[in-house]
Amino acid sequence: MKTMICYAPRSRRSDRGSEAIPGFRIGDGEGSNVDATEVSDRDMDRMLEVANRAADVAGEVLRKYFRQRFDIIDKEDLSPVTIADREAEESMVSIILESFPSHAFWGENGWRCKEDSADYVWVLDPIDGTKSFITGKPLFGTLIALLYKGEPIVGIIDQPVLRERWVGVRGRRTILNGREISTRPCSILSQAYLYTTSPHLFSGDAEEAFIRVRNKVVKVPLYGCDCYAYALLASGFVDLVIESGLKPYDFLSLVPVIEGAGGKITDWKGNKLHWEASPQSHPTSFNVVAAGDALVHKQALDALQWP
C-alpha cells in the first residue's frame, strides 16, 4: 500500500460487528469488486473497532454543543457549518490516524491527503443534518464510511443524542446497538412509507421524477430526517427513501448499513454507488434510492424513469 502523508489536527467505547452471514462473503454483493480474501476478519475487526471509537469521540463533541448557542457559518453553497462540525471531524481524524497513519481521509469540512491514491479511505460527515442540529432536532447523524479500493466496506450511522448506532460491515448483518436488524417486506409501491429530506431539494427533471413516485404512493410522504430516514429503513420502519444531489459523504456509509439489513441502495438507474476518492476528486452529486424490499426498489426505479 502506498504510504499517505496526512495533516493531522492537534490531539485533543465500542460495539463489534455481528457474525458473518452464512454463505455470504465480502464482495458477494451485487456489482462489488472487493474480494473477501483481500480484507481479513482480523483486519476488518480492528478497523471496525477504530470506527466505533471515532463515532464515540464525535458523539462526545456533538452532545456538548447540542441545543447550545454557537456561531454558524454559511459555506459557499449556503449550507451551514458550525464549530461542532469541525471539532467532531478533527476528533475522528485524530483517533483514526493514531491506528492507521497510512490511511487517507475525505471529510465534508476538509481533510485531504497528499498522495494520488490509497487502498483505504475514510469518508466522514460529522453532522449529516446540520440544520436539524442547529435547530435542536435530534434526527441528525454522524456518518463514517471506510472504503477499500473504492468500495464501502464499513458504514456507521450514529445518533449521539438518542445514543443509537447502526453499524454495517460488508458481508455481515447490520446491528443497532449490538442487536441484528433487518428491513421489512413491502412488495407494492403504493403501500410504501416514503421519506425524503425535503421536497425542495428536487428541481427540474429530478423533481418531476420524484413526483412520479410520490403520486404512486398512497400514504403521505414524510420529510425531514436526513440520514436518520435510512437508519429507520434498515430497522424495518421505513420502506423507501429517495433523494437528489447527495455528496459521497452523505451516502457511502449508508451502503453497508442498508445492504447488511437486507435492503437495496443504488442510484436512480439502479447502478451501485461507487466513488473513487483522491486529492483530485470532486464531491460529485448523486441521486439515491434506497428500499427495504427489492420489489419496491424495482418499482421505484420504473416510476423514476431516469434517463
C-alpha positions, 0 to 999 in steps of 0.5 A: 500500500502506498504510504499517505502523508496526512495533516493531522489536527492537534490531539485533543467505547465500542460495539463489534460487528455481528457474525458473518452471514452464512454463505455470504462473503465480502464482495458477494454483493451485487456489482462489488469488486472487493474480494473477501480474501483481500480484507481479513476478519482480523483486519476488518475487526480492528478497523471496525473497532477504530470506527466505533471509537471515532463515532464515540469521540464525535458523539462526545463533541456533538452532545456538548454543543447540542441545543447550545448557542454557537456561531454558524457559518454559511459555506459557499453553497449556503449550507451551514457549518458550525464549530461542532462540525469541525471539532467532531471531524478533527476528533475522528481524524485524530483517533483514526490516524493514531491506528492507521497513519497510512490511511487517507481521509475525505471529510465534508469540512476538509481533510485531504491527503497528499498522495494520488491514491490509497487502498483505504479511505475514510469518508466522514460527515460529522453532522449529516443534518446540520440544520436539524442540529442547529435547530435542536432536532435530534434526527441528525447523524454522524456518518463514517464510511471506510472504503477499500479500493473504492468500495464501502466496506464499513458504514456507521450511522450514529445518533449521539443524542438518542445514543443509537448506532447502526453499524454495517460491515460488508458481508455481515448483518447490520446491528443497532446497538449490538442487536441484528436488524433487518428491513421489512417486506413491502412488495407494492409501491403504493403501500410504501412509507416514503421519506425524503429530506425535503421536497425542495431539494428536487428541481427540474427533471429530478423533481418531476421524477420524484413526483412520479413516485410520490403520486404512486404512493398512497400514504403521505410522504414524510420529510425531514430526517436526513440520514436518520430516514435510512437508519429507520429503513434498515430497522424495518420502519421505513420502506423507501427513501429517495433523494437528489444531489447527495455528496459521497459523504452523505451516502457511502456509509449508508451502503453497508448499513442498508445492504447488511439489513437486507435492503437495496441502495443504488442510484436512480438507474439502479447502478451501485454507488461507487466513488473513487476518492483522491486529492483530485476528486470532486464531491460529485452529486448523486441521486439515491434510492434506497428500499427495504424490499427489492420489489419496491426498489424495482418499482421505484426505479420504473416510476423514476424513469431516469434517463 
